Amino acid sequence: MGIASDIAIIVIAGFLGGLAAQRLRQPLVLGYIVAGIVLGPLTGQALITDQHQVELLAEIGVALMLFALGLEFSLGDLRPVRRIALAGTPIQIAIITVTAAAAVRFLGWSWSAALWFGAAVSLSSTMIVVKTMQAQGRLGTLSSRVMIGMLLAQDLAVVPMLILLPKLGGLEKGLPELAFAVGSAVVFLGLMLVVGLRVVPPLMAAISRWNSRELFLLAVTALGLGVGYATWQVGLSFAFGALVAGLVLSESEHSHQALSDIIPLRDLFGLLFFVSVGMLLDPAYLRANLPVVFGLAALVSLLKAGVFAGLSRAFGYGNVIPLAMGLTMFQVGELSFVVARVGVVGGHLDQEQYSLLLSVALVTMFATPPISRLTAPLYRRLRARGAERPAADHEPRARHAGQSRRHRGRRHGGPGRGAHVARIGPALRRRGTGPAPPGRLPVVRRGHGLRRRRAAHGAGGGGTGHGAPADRDRTGDRNRTGRGAAGPYAAPRPAHRRARRHRCLPRGPLRPGRVRGGAAEARGRARNHPSGAGPPGRGRRRRGAVGGGGAAGWVVGRGAWALAPAQVFTRPRYLRRRN
């Protein structure tokens, strides 16, 4: 059957490899690459009849990956950490590129191949970093925002890499060829931004009015691949054109629909790309050069960890952030395979050099999750030795700590373990209301547990709001009805800015309630609530500050104590305190 049988075998092998990676809690990309290694060198390519055709289809996967990356990119994502993302990332890429290139020069590589290697290993893996932070509950913290900002800037840096690196051979003869390539890219990018921003949005709006999802998908795919083909015709990279098309389309009001439609196609062709990457790895070369592979992987990891930690410290980030960045972002990323693949196709990297780069990348990827878990114990040891100040800009650990007799039965919570809960934790400990030791704060997570209890009381399901995934409500399940807690909730609305100093007051059993309106309206209803007496055991009424509206929640005891998504609960006197 030719190429049809090859695609079927690759998809089945990719599924099995991805399933194994998922069971081992590893990124799916690693499973795809291992599947390619099995289909390629380990079986002598007996199952694949035409590897060249697979590689051609993999080029479409590269283009679609970068096209989707352009659709997802937004300058607004970089705004909170723009200083280190936009100024620190170019410094990081330059330092690692030059240092890694100088290191492989001792292996006899040419300067052109060494620079390709250095540029490829300077990129970190967005997928692996995000997956690792999700598994450790660190998403939403300041350290995660800094890391994601730098990862987005690295993804954007692929554009000049794809422009400059293929023309580096011209440096041996002079700069005219390189200057022509840069000028062509600048002119093409300017034309695309000027013409594309005027033509693409109304064109996509007209197509969407026909209410044909198939036609809309074809239009989006034709735009990405068509612009890529146009850039290839003028001597630039096919993948670069697809990325530019995604950046242009991201400014359209239909960008979200385009991204949701293109993701399945991107994932399928991306599978072909990563499997083809594994098929090019030579296990015999890996076995014969294990000291070189592991030595170079250790060198790259230590170099990247030191650069990331030093840059974060230089840009004013302290406490645990430099350590977290160094132990989480040291790996070589999946876009490095894209850069290396362009180098192989262009003849800048030979097969042995590509195998060495791929081996180093795989070693660092597999090492990321276990090494990243060392962040908390290493930081605690540094703090115990007095080398660091207490962490004020990192998240508390989501673990229910032992309680003192004074605070037995009292619980505090905060969904998402984000920056707002990190600010609340020290305030709770200073006021003596928190049972947790320094650096620990139990977390109540919105999700399946709350929805289940809400449905049992007839209050309706509702969503999980802005908090944690619905399948990870472990700590929240401890806060059952009958125990009762009015806990700090990280509020995305302005209410959290008025209530950063407060106490959690455990009061009676929880009962379902409905909160409507914003903070002022909720406080007004609390003031005039007919129950009058407030929570049980108190002679005067308490009021709750509620941030956000329209959320199904829980009312503690009687009155207006409400525990709902995106809300903060506090006594009125703490509302008047400012940070």
C-alpha atoms as one frame of an Amber mdcrd trajectory, in Angstrom:
protein
   0.000   0.000   0.000   3.021   2.282   0.109   2.638   5.550   2.000  -0.838
   4.624   3.313   0.519   1.597   5.180   3.448   3.660   6.474   1.096   6.290
   7.921  -1.106   3.622   9.509   1.892   1.947  11.166   3.273   5.289  12.362
  -0.073   6.353  13.871  -0.484   3.015  15.690   3.098   3.089  16.985   2.706
   6.733  18.010  -0.474   5.910  19.906   1.238   3.088  21.801   4.262   5.259
  22.555   2.078   8.136  23.702   0.041   5.782  25.886   3.205   4.488  27.539
   4.465   8.045  28.092   1.139   9.052  29.619   1.223   6.097  32.006   4.769
   7.042  33.019   3.700  10.698  33.454   6.028  11.869  30.709   5.224  14.254
  27.846   3.685  12.551  24.826   6.478  13.893  22.628   8.937  11.501  24.262
   6.635   8.559  23.528   6.412   9.578  19.873  10.199   9.799  19.562  10.687
   6.395  21.193   8.106   4.956  18.766  10.171   6.366  15.904  13.322   4.758
  17.304  11.531   1.394  17.391  10.193   1.766  13.845  13.485   2.978  12.451
  16.876   1.741  13.591  15.775  -0.987  16.028  13.757  -2.855  13.389  16.035
  -1.995  10.506  13.178   0.065   8.980  11.539  -3.177   7.918   8.062  -1.816
   8.693   8.449   1.488   6.812   8.654   1.203   3.033   9.393   4.827   2.091
  11.001   6.938   4.789  11.535   9.841   2.380   7.785  10.288   1.889   7.303
  10.238   5.663   9.903  12.981   6.018   8.076  15.096   3.425   4.851  14.760
   5.400   6.810  15.629   8.537   7.710  18.967   6.931   3.984  19.747   6.848
   3.892  18.852  10.545   6.649  21.382  11.257   4.782  24.069   9.320   1.488
  23.365  11.110   3.187  23.368  14.514   4.673  26.804  13.903   1.426  28.038
  12.331  -0.464  27.057  15.503   2.298  28.648  17.580   1.732  31.927  15.755
  -2.011  31.659  16.382  -1.435  31.114  20.112   1.113  33.882  20.537   0.000
  37.100  22.178   2.076  40.027  23.348  -0.329  40.334  26.266   1.094  37.086
  27.660   4.516  38.722  27.919   3.375  42.003  29.462   3.616  41.028  33.182
   7.189  39.704  32.772   8.184  41.687  29.707  11.538  42.867  31.069  13.096
  39.465  31.574  11.207  37.893  28.646  12.109  40.462  25.991  15.514  41.548
  27.301  16.724  38.479  29.170  15.799  35.823  26.603  18.052  37.185  23.796
  20.923  37.358  26.290  20.268  33.767  27.372  20.108  32.492  23.786  23.299
  34.321  22.814  25.292  33.070  25.829  24.217  29.443  25.448  24.613  29.421
  21.654  28.183  30.730  21.744  29.259  28.612  24.736  27.755  25.359  23.424
  29.201  26.020  19.969  32.654  26.541  21.478  32.281  23.271  23.403  31.468
  21.128  20.358  34.272  22.765  18.405  36.591  20.578  20.510  34.860  17.559
  18.914  36.066  18.694  15.491  32.862  20.366  14.304  32.925  23.259  11.867
  31.800  26.665  13.125  28.649  26.482  11.007  27.568  23.115  12.454  28.595
  24.217  15.957  26.382  27.303  15.757  23.458  25.156  14.603  24.026  22.931
  17.628  24.320  25.881  20.015  21.180  27.559  18.691  19.201  24.329  18.956
  20.197  23.559  22.560  19.509  27.150  23.656  15.755  26.504  23.379  13.795
  24.923  26.236  10.682  22.782  26.030   7.368  24.548  26.610   5.489  21.237
  26.763   7.763  19.629  29.325   8.043  22.718  31.537   4.268  23.243  31.627
   3.640  19.527  32.196   6.173  19.459  35.038   4.728  22.539  36.725   1.215
  21.133  36.427   2.273  17.884  38.075   3.912  19.801  40.939   1.073  22.309
  41.339   3.234  25.327  40.480   1.214  26.835  37.645  -0.009  30.329  38.496
   2.976  31.196  40.678   5.371  34.004  39.904   8.115  31.538  39.005   5.827
  29.815  36.482   4.846  33.140  34.906   8.489  34.104  34.466   9.278  30.719
  32.923   6.321  30.822  30.537   7.206  34.375  29.500  10.746  33.340  28.612
   9.475  30.229  26.813   7.170  32.360  24.664  10.070  34.658  23.830  12.187
  31.616  22.924   9.446  30.376  20.608   9.424  33.755  18.914  13.224  33.610
  18.591  12.830  30.646  16.231  11.940  33.189  13.516  15.382  34.870  13.305
  17.044  31.475  13.746  15.276  30.099  10.683  16.324  33.208   8.770  19.954
  33.540   9.825  21.204  29.993  10.375  20.691  28.683   6.800  22.779  31.596
   5.502  25.707  31.183   7.851  27.718  29.469   5.121  27.923  32.831   3.395
  30.008  34.205   6.238  33.027  32.375   4.872  32.738  34.373   1.634  31.484
  37.594   3.163  28.250  39.164   4.390  26.307  39.881   1.143  24.335  36.630
   1.184  23.450  37.018   4.854  22.450  40.650   4.349  20.263  39.665   1.386
  18.543  36.959   3.452  17.860  39.347   6.331  16.611  42.024   3.949  14.316
  39.564   2.172  12.884  38.395   5.475  12.282  41.951   6.686  10.585  42.949
   3.427   8.447  39.815   3.394   7.473  40.250   7.033   6.568  43.894   6.436
   4.424  43.042   3.409   2.666  40.282   5.298   1.897  42.542   8.240   0.701
  45.433   6.082  -1.225  43.455   3.473  -2.190  40.492   5.621  -3.689  42.539
   8.431  -5.876  44.334   5.873  -6.879  41.313   3.805  -6.945  38.282   6.105
  -9.462  39.436   8.782 -12.229  40.460   6.325 -11.555  37.351   4.233 -11.945
  35.058   7.238 -15.056  36.957   8.326 -16.624  36.444   4.889 -15.814  32.721
   4.937 -17.186  32.275   8.456 -20.508  33.835   7.393 -21.089  30.838   5.117
 -21.418  28.664   8.261 -19.296  25.873   6.792 -16.790  24.487   9.241 -15.095
  22.386   6.566 -14.590  25.406   4.316 -13.272  27.461   7.226 -10.767  24.721
   8.098  -9.623  24.510   4.486  -9.189  28.287   4.363  -7.094  28.310   7.539
  -4.919  25.417   6.341  -4.497  26.966   2.895  -3.423  30.243   4.482  -0.754
  28.620   6.663   0.684  26.277   4.037   0.244  28.775   1.184   2.234  31.506
   2.898   4.862  28.913   3.826   5.152  27.891   0.180   5.482  31.549  -0.849
   8.371  32.090   1.561  10.065  28.937   0.269   9.803  30.290  -3.267  11.692
  33.459  -2.288  14.478  31.454  -0.636  13.315  31.521   2.989  12.167  28.714
   5.252   8.811  27.016   4.653   8.227  26.885   8.424   9.023  30.599   8.782
   6.235  31.502   6.374   3.743  29.350   8.270   4.701  31.071  11.526   4.217
  34.515   9.961   0.796  33.445   8.667  -0.188  32.383  12.185   0.959  35.709
  13.630  -1.143  37.596  11.072  -4.214  35.442  11.636  -3.871  35.791  15.419
  -4.937  39.439  15.083  -8.257  38.363  13.594 -11.378  37.913  15.700 -11.599
  34.376  14.307  -8.189  33.317  15.631  -9.628  31.172  18.435 -11.884  29.283
  16.043  -8.973  28.834  13.638  -6.765  27.479  16.416  -9.403  25.052  17.697
  -9.963  23.740  14.161  -6.297  23.383  13.263  -5.155  21.678  16.499  -6.283
  18.119  15.519  -4.540  18.462  12.156  -1.447  19.868  13.850  -1.353  17.013
  16.360  -1.639  14.354  13.649   1.106  15.791  11.439   3.131  16.656  14.543
   3.020  12.949  15.404   4.529  12.194  11.986   7.253  14.759  12.631   8.312
  13.454  16.048   8.200   9.828  14.880  10.388  10.768  11.910  12.780  12.468
  14.358  13.123   9.194  16.267  13.625   7.249  13.048  16.751   9.296  12.333
  18.382   8.449  15.670  21.121   5.853  15.417  21.229   3.639  18.547  24.579
   2.216  17.456  26.065   5.720  17.532  24.496   6.297  20.953  25.974   3.078
  22.374  29.401   3.838  20.950  29.439   7.410  22.280  27.713   7.177  25.670
  30.412   9.192  27.525  30.213  11.979  24.946  26.403  12.034  24.997  26.032
  12.114  28.783  28.962  14.474  29.231  27.565  16.917  26.696  24.067  16.583
  28.198  25.462  17.388  31.655  27.406  20.349  30.268  24.354  21.762  28.476
  22.140  21.240  31.536  24.553  22.921  33.942  25.151  25.771  31.513  21.448
  26.455  30.962  20.605  26.105  34.660  23.301  28.598  35.605  22.296  31.092
  32.908  18.593  30.971  33.792  19.278  31.304  37.521  21.751  34.135  37.010
  19.474  36.066  34.657  16.482  35.806  36.976  18.635  37.083  39.838  20.012
  39.889  37.668  16.488  41.016  36.740  15.475  41.271  40.381  13.766  37.933
  41.033  14.811  36.357  44.301  13.936  33.664  46.802  13.062  30.354  45.135
  12.602  31.687  41.583  16.242  31.395  40.375  16.478  27.860  41.751  13.114
  26.858  40.248  14.061  28.227  36.828  17.459  26.568  36.825  16.103  23.143
  37.792  13.111  23.268  35.421  14.280  24.951  32.196  17.619  23.224  31.603
  16.300  20.747  29.011  16.519  20.988  25.210  13.103  21.726  23.683  10.911
  20.256  20.971  11.466  23.272  18.701  15.146  22.345  18.787  14.172  19.348
  16.646  12.634  21.763  14.144  15.832  23.816  14.008  17.991  20.682  13.740
  15.765  19.236  11.024  16.166  22.386   8.931  19.917  22.074   9.429  19.923
  18.447   8.240  17.791  19.221   5.178  20.045  22.158   4.296  23.202  20.070
   4.642  24.583  22.028   7.602  24.448  19.039   9.989  25.449  15.502   9.078
  23.807  12.345  10.413  26.240  11.815  13.305  25.911  15.408  14.478  22.138
  15.162  14.294  22.169  11.919  16.298  24.338  13.527  18.975  22.013  16.545
  19.218  18.934  14.339  19.405  20.509  12.100  22.062  21.443  15.080  24.231
  17.914  16.466  23.889  16.285  13.177  24.910  18.547  12.760  27.957  17.756
  16.269  29.224  14.020  15.836  28.582  13.805  12.601  30.556  15.838  14.155
  33.392  13.630  17.232  33.818  10.740  15.887  35.998  12.893  14.174  38.682
  15.399  17.031  38.871  12.657  19.665  39.033  11.188  17.906  42.079  14.383
  18.771  43.967  13.471  22.477  43.967  11.534  22.464  47.253  13.938  20.322
  49.346  16.999  22.182  48.062  15.383  25.523  48.793  14.427  24.432  52.305
  18.024  23.379  52.903  19.295  26.732  51.636  16.884  28.545  53.919  17.946
  26.400  56.873  21.541  27.445  56.266  20.523  31.087  56.014  21.488  31.392
  52.369  18.040  32.604  51.329  15.243  34.705  52.743  11.843  33.089  53.330
   9.906  32.632  50.119   7.437  35.465  49.645   6.998  35.183  45.904   6.505
  31.454  45.532   3.547  29.255  46.210   2.900  27.406  49.463   3.002  23.670
  49.116  -0.396  22.032  48.689  -0.141  19.606  51.560  -2.271  19.410  54.663
   0.071  19.878  57.576  -0.368  18.813  61.187  -2.481  21.065  63.362  -1.833
  22.366  66.835  -4.338  21.826  69.614  -5.274  25.479  69.497  -6.242  25.293
  65.833  -7.579  21.762  65.684 -10.540  21.653  63.319  -9.646  24.967  61.710
  -8.700  24.945  58.059  -7.700  27.514  55.558  -7.815  27.123  51.833  -7.077
  28.707  48.524  -7.744  27.324  45.053  -5.056  27.146  42.431  -2.176  27.717
  44.886  -1.526  30.973  43.085   0.131  34.265  43.885  -2.801  35.639  45.890
  -2.857  32.640  48.228   0.922  33.000  48.529   0.350  36.537  49.837  -2.401
  35.394  52.199  -0.354  32.602  53.783   2.228  34.803  55.569  -0.568  37.049
  56.858  -2.381  34.047  58.332   0.757  32.802  60.038   1.615  36.244  61.463
  -1.849  36.486  63.025  -1.544  33.011  64.509  -4.565  31.622  62.670  -2.747
  29.133  60.493  -1.886  25.626  61.654   0.682  25.105  58.917   4.414  25.666
  59.448   6.248  28.254  57.317   6.055  27.455  53.624   3.007  25.184  54.014
  -0.627  26.087  53.477  -3.455  23.587  53.002  -5.371  24.168  49.819  -9.078
  23.855  49.086  -9.415  23.193  45.378 -12.498  23.798  43.343 -13.497  20.924
  41.164 -15.215  17.589  41.237 -15.508  17.419  45.027 -17.304  20.753  45.335
 -19.550  19.993  42.391 -20.415  16.606  43.877 -21.307  18.071  47.274 -23.176
  20.945  45.659 -25.236  18.530  43.580 -25.961  16.400  46.658 -27.498  19.437
  48.343 -29.498  20.380  45.268 -27.532  23.480  44.369 -26.602  22.425  40.833
 -23.310  21.448  39.340 -21.655  24.561  38.122 -18.177  24.767  36.691 -14.775
  24.796  38.185 -14.267  28.498  37.507 -10.734  29.821  37.384  -9.187  27.218
  39.662  -7.696  23.788  39.453  -8.726  20.928  37.148 -11.881  19.143  38.109
 -10.161  15.842  38.764  -7.760  17.003  41.470  -9.879  17.971  44.464  -7.917
  15.971  46.993  -7.271  18.557  49.680 -10.711  20.054  49.268 -12.323  16.709
  50.046 -10.945  16.994  53.582 -12.982  20.144  54.114 -16.263  18.255  54.291
 -19.642  19.460  55.369 -19.799  19.503  59.130 -16.253  20.815  59.507 -16.870
  24.172  57.930 -14.306  26.752  56.899 -14.451  30.203  55.443 -11.142  30.169
  53.621  -9.173  32.647  51.526  -9.929  32.265  47.852  -7.709  33.838  45.194
 -10.033  36.357  43.586  -9.426  37.478  39.984 -11.679  40.493  40.610 -10.732
  43.675  42.519 -12.076  42.279  45.805  -8.812  40.488  46.534  -6.951  43.789
  46.621  -9.112  44.906  49.525  -8.684  41.724  51.537  -5.094  40.610  51.618
  -5.033  40.679  55.431  -7.765  38.550  56.895  -8.652  35.538  59.027 -10.439
  32.300  58.226 -13.292  31.651  60.616 -14.622  28.071  60.852 -18.337  28.302
  61.422 -20.894  25.506  61.497 -21.975  23.207  58.684 -21.908  24.247  55.058
 -25.161  24.641  53.202 -25.674  25.456  49.525 -26.380  29.029  48.560 -26.377
  31.349  45.591 -24.293  34.497  45.366 -25.191  37.112  42.791 -23.668  40.431
  41.962 -20.351  41.922  42.961 -18.646  42.713  46.235 -20.638  45.826  47.131
 -23.974  44.172  46.423 -23.044  41.091  48.447 -21.971  43.195  51.417 -25.215
  45.120  51.218 -27.268  41.922  51.278 -25.191  40.640  54.185 -25.900  43.803
  56.150 -29.669  43.424  55.683 -29.910  39.657  55.860 -33.096  38.556  57.682
 -31.274  35.932  59.733 -29.860  38.724  61.859 -27.886  36.583  64.265 -25.106
  35.710  61.863 -23.036  32.571  62.360 -23.948  30.297  65.273 -22.390  31.083
  68.616 -21.956  34.792  67.944 -24.123  37.595  69.241 -23.489  40.003  66.393
 -23.724  39.782  62.665 -20.669  39.176  60.519 -20.332  40.293  56.970 -18.462
  38.656  54.143 -16.586  40.367  51.338 -17.424  38.635  48.101 -15.421  39.188
  44.929 -16.909  38.152  41.586 -20.530  37.370  40.897 -22.942  34.849  39.499
 -21.214  31.864  41.108 -22.877  28.963  42.879 -21.349  28.649  46.320 -21.709
  27.596  49.932 -23.134  29.535  52.851 -21.449  28.895  56.199 -23.856  28.642
  59.137 -26.474  31.361  58.838 -26.360  34.792  57.324 -24.180  35.724  54.401
 -21.024  33.697  54.961 -20.533  32.359  51.422 -17.774  30.124  50.116 -17.896
  30.417  46.340 -15.470  30.351  43.415 -13.339  33.485  42.942 -14.274  34.978
  46.320 -12.502  36.214  49.451 -14.091  36.000  52.902 -13.019  38.196  55.740
 -14.159  40.328  58.619 -15.031  43.933  57.758 -12.175  45.422  59.786  -9.642
  43.589  57.645 -11.246  44.962  54.519 -10.107  48.427  55.546  -6.468  47.391
  55.832  -4.153  47.936  52.906  -0.875  46.290  51.949
